[in-house]
């Protein structure tokens, strides 16, 4: 795609609210074809970032010129019309705005990043022009670039939501996303996990590191990093041998309630976890005496020696560096959660129990995510069943 000249044609429409709308006609070369667009400066408050809408206006300048007054009036009344001239980029902007308050800040930032990547490919298409073939070509381009199927799946989710939003606005009749079927890529859906020996080897290597405790908790409880860093002593009941998950630290370091009802859960603790937590609590009391008034006073479980809470970035970065240093199979910190679930399921812990510990909405979700463990479980179950009948 290349940009040609902007014709600088400007018109001002005054409404009863005394709002000035300015629009210009711009020519671009898209896929080797000349196309014209009306670029509208949308009214915005003083101090806000300048906002523009691009509307497809055909293949001739005269056609675009004749459409300009009508388009300006439509934008002024916040009307999309039939959607024939609405660009994908405009729908993305409104989709993100409509979801900003609904989504957690970390989730919104991830969606925003994906939407930006999608826009780079589809920006000069109108929503009605995007057909299943065009979307399929886009997914194939991602595979050629080496994107994992997990990443592509996330792109598909956001793209589906954007088209669903356009469908709600009556701009399109159907969502143009084909089923993704590409041979030889199924293994990319699988995440990397460690076995029990690798877990224990790594824990031994980081025994004296601040990430030892969060790593141990993650692999023994399946908790998310944000949940671990938000864990406070007040949430741990040593008598009942359990902890309660209610909060999580987001990417900005803010403490927030967990996203869903299922995420707010009670997790029973093994003797090994309880022992480490008691040892950590005792050590923190000693550190408070040693540091005196300079000790960070808080109730967090995972801290540095001076009481300062660990950050998500510190744990993730240090974990990645330690994995490389000790030549361990490369995984992310989040994969410790998958490691916990995989080990639990492969040792015949009931899927319903694993679901509740992980905080999944349903056991169906757990089965879908860890389906690769199921064949082994079935074989083990058949062996147990066979022995039961023999007795």
C-alpha positions as CSV (number, residue, x, y, z in Angstrom):
1,X,0.0,0.0,0.0
2,X,1.4,3.5,-0.9
3,X,0.0,6.9,-0.2
4,X,-0.5,9.5,-2.9
5,X,-1.3,13.1,-2.5
6,X,-4.0,14.7,-0.3
7,X,-6.2,16.9,-2.3
8,X,-6.8,19.3,0.6
9,X,-10.5,19.6,-0.2
10,X,-12.1,20.9,3.1
11,X,-15.7,21.6,4.0
12,X,-17.1,22.8,7.3
13,X,-20.6,21.9,8.4
14,X,-22.2,23.9,11.2
15,X,-24.8,22.1,13.3
16,X,-27.2,23.5,15.9
17,X,-24.6,22.7,18.5
18,X,-22.1,24.9,16.7
19,X,-19.7,22.0,16.0
20,X,-17.3,22.3,13.1
21,X,-16.5,19.2,11.1
22,X,-13.6,19.3,8.6
23,X,-13.1,16.7,6.0
24,X,-10.5,16.2,3.2
25,X,-10.2,13.8,0.3
26,X,-7.2,11.6,0.2
27,X,-6.0,9.2,-2.5
28,X,-4.2,6.0,-1.7
29,X,-2.9,3.0,-3.7
30,X,-4.2,-0.2,-2.1
31,X,-3.1,-3.5,-3.6
32,X,-2.2,-1.7,-6.8
33,X,-5.6,0.0,-7.2
34,X,-6.3,3.7,-6.8
35,X,-8.9,4.4,-4.0
36,X,-10.2,7.6,-2.5
37,X,-11.0,8.2,1.2
38,X,-12.7,11.0,3.1
39,X,-10.7,11.9,6.2
40,X,-12.9,13.6,8.8
41,X,-11.5,15.5,11.8
42,X,-13.9,14.4,14.6
43,X,-14.7,17.1,17.2
44,X,-12.8,16.6,20.5
45,X,-12.2,18.4,23.7
46,X,-9.3,20.8,24.1
47,X,-6.1,19.0,25.2
48,X,-7.3,15.6,23.8
49,X,-5.5,13.8,21.1
50,X,-6.7,14.6,17.6
51,X,-9.2,12.1,16.3
52,X,-9.9,11.2,12.6
53,X,-12.2,8.9,10.8
54,X,-11.3,7.4,7.4
55,X,-14.3,6.5,5.1
56,X,-14.0,4.7,1.8
57,X,-15.3,6.9,-1.0
58,X,-14.9,4.9,-4.2
59,X,-12.4,4.9,-7.0
60,X,-12.9,8.4,-8.4
61,X,-12.3,11.9,-7.1
62,X,-15.7,13.2,-8.3
63,X,-17.5,10.4,-6.5
64,X,-15.6,11.2,-3.3
65,X,-16.3,14.9,-3.7
66,X,-20.1,14.3,-4.1
67,X,-20.1,12.1,-1.0
68,X,-18.3,14.4,1.3
69,X,-21.2,16.6,2.6
70,X,-23.3,13.5,3.4
71,X,-20.5,11.7,5.1
72,X,-19.8,14.7,7.3
73,X,-23.4,14.9,8.3
74,X,-23.4,11.2,9.2
75,X,-20.3,11.5,11.3
76,X,-21.8,14.6,13.0
77,X,-24.9,12.5,14.0
78,X,-22.7,9.5,14.9
79,X,-24.4,7.5,12.2
80,X,-22.5,4.7,10.4
81,X,-25.2,4.6,7.7
82,X,-25.3,1.2,5.9
83,X,-21.6,0.4,6.6
84,X,-20.8,0.4,2.9
85,X,-18.1,3.1,3.5
86,X,-17.1,2.3,7.1
87,X,-13.4,1.3,7.4
88,X,-12.2,-1.5,9.6
89,X,-10.0,1.0,11.5
90,X,-13.0,3.1,12.5
91,X,-14.8,0.0,13.9
92,X,-11.6,-1.0,15.9
93,X,-11.4,2.4,17.5
94,X,-15.0,2.2,18.7
95,X,-14.7,-1.5,19.7
96,X,-11.8,-0.6,22.0
97,X,-13.6,2.4,23.5
98,X,-16.7,0.3,24.2
99,X,-14.6,-2.4,26.0
100,X,-12.2,-0.1,28.0
101,X,-14.3,0.0,31.1
102,X,-15.4,-3.7,30.9
103,X,-11.9,-5.2,30.7
104,X,-9.2,-5.4,33.3
105,X,-6.4,-2.9,32.4
106,X,-3.9,-5.8,31.6
107,X,-6.4,-7.5,29.3
108,X,-7.4,-4.2,27.6
109,X,-3.7,-3.5,26.9
110,X,-3.3,-6.9,25.3
111,X,-6.4,-6.5,23.2
112,X,-5.3,-3.0,22.2
113,X,-1.9,-4.4,21.0
114,X,-3.6,-7.1,19.0
115,X,-6.1,-4.6,17.5
116,X,-3.2,-2.4,16.4
117,X,-1.6,-5.3,14.6
118,X,-4.9,-6.2,13.0
119,X,-5.4,-2.7,11.8
120,X,-2.0,-2.6,10.1
121,X,-3.3,-5.3,7.8
122,X,-7.0,-4.4,7.4
123,X,-7.0,-0.6,7.9
124,X,-7.9,0.3,4.3
125,X,-10.6,-2.2,3.9
126,X,-14.2,-1.4,4.6
127,X,-15.9,-3.9,7.0
128,X,-18.1,-5.1,4.2
129,X,-15.1,-5.8,1.9
130,X,-13.5,-8.2,4.3
131,X,-14.4,-11.7,3.2
132,X,-13.4,-15.1,4.7
133,X,-10.8,-15.5,2.0
134,X,-9.1,-12.2,3.0
135,X,-9.1,-13.3,6.7
136,X,-7.7,-16.7,5.8
137,X,-4.9,-15.1,3.9
138,X,-4.1,-13.0,6.9
139,X,-3.9,-16.0,9.2
140,X,-1.7,-17.8,6.6
141,X,0.7,-14.8,6.6
142,X,1.0,-15.0,10.4
143,X,1.9,-18.7,10.1
144,X,4.6,-17.9,7.5
145,X,6.0,-15.4,9.9
146,X,6.4,-18.1,12.5
147,X,3.6,-17.0,14.8
148,X,2.5,-19.8,17.2
149,X,-1.0,-21.2,17.0
150,X,-1.6,-19.9,20.5
151,X,-0.9,-16.4,19.4
152,X,-3.0,-16.7,16.2
153,X,-5.9,-18.0,18.4
154,X,-5.7,-14.8,20.4
155,X,-5.8,-12.8,17.2
156,X,-8.8,-14.7,16.1
157,X,-10.6,-14.0,19.3
158,X,-10.1,-10.2,19.1
159,X,-10.9,-10.2,15.3
160,X,-14.1,-12.2,16.0
161,X,-15.2,-9.7,18.7
162,X,-14.5,-6.7,16.4
163,X,-16.7,-8.2,13.6
164,X,-19.3,-9.2,16.2
165,X,-19.4,-5.5,17.3
166,X,-19.8,-4.5,13.6
167,X,-22.6,-7.0,13.3
168,X,-24.4,-5.6,16.3
169,X,-24.3,-2.2,14.6
170,X,-25.9,-3.8,11.5
171,X,-22.9,-3.0,9.4
172,X,-22.3,-6.6,8.3
173,X,-24.6,-9.7,8.1
174,X,-22.1,-12.4,9.0
175,X,-18.8,-12.7,10.7
176,X,-16.2,-13.5,8.0
177,X,-13.9,-15.7,9.9
178,X,-13.3,-19.2,8.5
179,X,-12.3,-22.3,10.6
180,X,-8.6,-22.4,10.9
181,X,-7.3,-25.7,9.4
182,X,-3.6,-25.9,8.7
183,X,-1.8,-29.2,8.8
184,X,1.4,-29.6,10.8
185,X,0.6,-26.9,13.3
186,X,-1.4,-28.7,15.9
187,X,1.6,-29.1,18.2
188,X,1.9,-25.3,18.5
189,X,-1.3,-25.3,20.5
190,X,0.6,-27.1,23.3
191,X,2.5,-25.2,25.9
192,X,5.8,-26.3,27.4
193,X,5.8,-27.8,30.9
194,X,8.4,-29.3,33.2
195,X,8.2,-32.7,34.8
196,X,8.7,-33.3,38.6
197,X,12.5,-33.7,38.3
198,X,12.9,-30.5,36.3
199,X,10.8,-28.6,38.8
200,X,12.8,-29.9,41.8
201,X,16.2,-29.3,40.0
202,X,15.2,-25.7,39.3
203,X,13.9,-25.0,42.8
204,X,17.3,-26.3,44.1
205,X,19.1,-23.9,41.9
206,X,17.1,-20.8,43.0
207,X,16.9,-21.8,46.6
208,X,18.5,-18.5,47.8
209,X,16.7,-16.2,45.2
210,X,13.7,-14.0,46.0
211,X,11.8,-15.9,43.2
212,X,12.1,-19.2,45.1
213,X,8.9,-18.7,47.1
214,X,6.6,-17.5,44.2
215,X,8.0,-20.3,42.0
216,X,7.3,-22.9,44.7
217,X,3.8,-21.6,45.2
218,X,3.0,-21.5,41.5
219,X,4.1,-25.1,40.9
220,X,2.4,-26.5,44.0
221,X,-0.9,-24.5,43.7
222,X,-1.3,-23.5,40.1
223,X,-1.9,-19.9,41.1
224,X,-1.2,-17.1,38.6
225,X,1.7,-14.8,39.1
226,X,-0.5,-11.8,39.8
227,X,-2.4,-13.8,42.4
228,X,0.8,-15.0,44.1
229,X,2.2,-11.5,44.3
230,X,-1.1,-10.2,45.8
231,X,-1.2,-12.9,48.4
232,X,-1.2,-11.6,52.0
233,X,-0.7,-13.3,55.3
234,X,-4.3,-12.4,56.2
235,X,-5.5,-14.7,53.4
236,X,-3.7,-17.7,54.8
237,X,-5.4,-19.9,57.4
238,X,-2.8,-22.2,58.9
239,X,-5.3,-24.0,61.1
240,X,-7.5,-24.9,58.1
241,X,-4.4,-25.4,55.9
242,X,-5.8,-23.3,53.1
243,X,-5.4,-19.9,51.5
244,X,-8.1,-17.7,49.8
245,X,-7.5,-16.1,46.4
246,X,-9.3,-12.7,46.1
247,X,-6.9,-10.3,44.6
248,X,-4.3,-10.1,41.9
249,X,-1.5,-7.6,41.0
250,X,-2.0,-6.3,37.4
251,X,0.8,-5.4,35.0
252,X,0.9,-1.8,36.3
253,X,1.5,-3.1,39.9
254,X,-2.0,-2.2,41.1
255,X,-3.9,-4.5,43.5
256,X,-7.3,-5.5,42.1
257,X,-9.9,-8.1,42.7
258,X,-9.7,-11.1,40.5
259,X,-11.6,-10.9,37.2
260,X,-14.2,-13.6,37.7
261,X,-16.2,-15.3,40.4
262,X,-14.4,-18.6,39.8
263,X,-11.0,-16.9,40.3
264,X,-12.0,-16.0,43.8
265,X,-11.4,-19.4,45.4
266,X,-10.1,-21.4,48.3
267,X,-7.0,-23.6,47.8
268,X,-6.1,-26.4,50.2
269,X,-2.3,-26.4,50.9
270,X,0.0,-29.4,51.1
271,X,2.3,-29.8,54.2
272,X,5.3,-28.7,52.1
273,X,3.7,-25.4,51.1
274,X,2.5,-24.8,54.7
275,X,6.0,-25.5,56.0
276,X,7.6,-23.1,53.6
277,X,5.1,-20.3,54.4
278,X,5.7,-20.7,58.1
279,X,9.4,-20.5,57.5
280,X,9.0,-17.4,55.4
281,X,6.7,-15.7,58.0
282,X,9.3,-16.4,60.7
283,X,12.1,-15.0,58.5
284,X,10.1,-11.8,57.8
285,X,9.8,-11.2,61.5
286,X,13.6,-11.5,61.9
287,X,14.1,-9.1,58.9
288,X,11.8,-6.5,60.5
289,X,14.0,-6.4,63.6
290,X,17.2,-6.2,61.5
291,X,15.9,-3.4,59.1
292,X,14.0,-1.5,61.8
293,X,12.3,1.7,60.5
294,X,13.6,1.1,57.0
295,X,11.6,-2.1,56.6
296,X,8.6,-1.9,54.2
297,X,5.6,-2.5,56.4
298,X,3.0,-4.5,54.6
299,X,1.2,-7.9,54.8
300,X,2.5,-9.4,51.5
301,X,3.9,-12.9,51.5
302,X,6.3,-12.5,48.6
303,X,8.8,-9.8,49.3
304,X,12.5,-8.9,49.2
305,X,14.5,-9.2,52.4
306,X,13.7,-5.6,53.3
307,X,9.9,-6.2,53.0
308,X,9.4,-4.5,49.6
309,X,6.9,-6.5,47.5
310,X,8.1,-8.4,44.4
311,X,6.9,-7.0,41.1
312,X,5.6,-9.0,38.1
313,X,8.4,-7.7,35.9
314,X,11.1,-8.7,38.4
315,X,9.8,-12.2,38.9
316,X,9.2,-12.8,35.1
317,X,12.6,-11.4,34.1
318,X,14.5,-13.2,36.8
319,X,12.8,-16.4,36.2
320,X,13.6,-16.2,32.5
321,X,17.2,-15.4,33.2
322,X,17.6,-18.3,35.7
323,X,16.1,-20.7,33.3
324,X,18.7,-19.7,30.7
325,X,21.5,-19.7,33.3
326,X,20.8,-23.2,34.5
327,X,20.1,-24.6,31.0
328,X,16.5,-25.7,31.9
329,X,13.9,-26.4,29.2
330,X,12.6,-22.9,28.3
331,X,9.2,-22.1,29.7
332,X,7.5,-19.0,31.0
333,X,6.6,-18.4,34.6
334,X,2.9,-18.8,33.7
335,X,3.8,-22.3,32.4
336,X,4.4,-23.3,36.0
337,X,0.6,-23.2,36.3
338,X,0.3,-25.5,33.4
339,X,3.0,-27.7,34.9
340,X,1.0,-28.0,38.1
341,X,-2.2,-29.0,36.2
342,X,-0.4,-31.4,33.9
343,X,1.3,-33.2,36.8
344,X,-1.9,-33.3,38.9
345,X,-4.0,-34.7,36.0
346,X,-1.3,-37.3,35.0
347,X,-1.4,-38.5,38.6
348,X,-5.1,-39.1,38.5
349,X,-6.2,-36.0,40.5
350,X,-9.9,-35.6,39.5
351,X,-10.4,-33.0,36.8
352,X,-13.1,-31.3,38.9
353,X,-10.6,-30.8,41.7
354,X,-8.0,-29.4,39.3
355,X,-10.6,-27.1,37.8
356,X,-11.5,-25.6,41.2
357,X,-7.9,-25.2,42.2
358,X,-7.1,-23.4,38.9
359,X,-10.2,-21.3,39.1
360,X,-11.5,-22.3,35.6
361,X,-15.2,-21.5,34.9
362,X,-15.9,-25.1,34.2
363,X,-14.3,-28.5,33.9
364,X,-14.9,-28.3,30.2
365,X,-12.3,-25.5,30.1
366,X,-9.8,-27.6,32.0
367,X,-10.4,-30.6,29.7
368,X,-9.9,-28.4,26.6
369,X,-6.7,-26.8,27.8
370,X,-5.2,-30.1,29.0
371,X,-6.6,-32.5,26.5
372,X,-3.1,-33.8,25.7
373,X,-3.0,-35.3,29.2
374,X,-6.2,-37.3,28.8
375,X,-5.0,-40.3,26.8
376,X,-2.4,-41.1,29.5
377,X,-5.1,-40.8,32.2
378,X,-7.4,-43.1,30.3
379,X,-4.6,-45.8,30.0
380,X,-3.9,-45.5,33.8
381,X,-7.6,-45.7,34.6
382,X,-8.0,-48.9,32.5
383,X,-5.1,-50.5,34.3
384,X,-6.7,-49.6,37.7
385,X,-10.1,-50.9,36.5
386,X,-8.5,-54.1,35.2
387,X,-6.9,-54.8,38.6
388,X,-10.1,-54.0,40.4
389,X,-12.0,-56.7,38.5
390,X,-9.2,-59.2,39.0
391,X,-9.5,-58.8,42.8
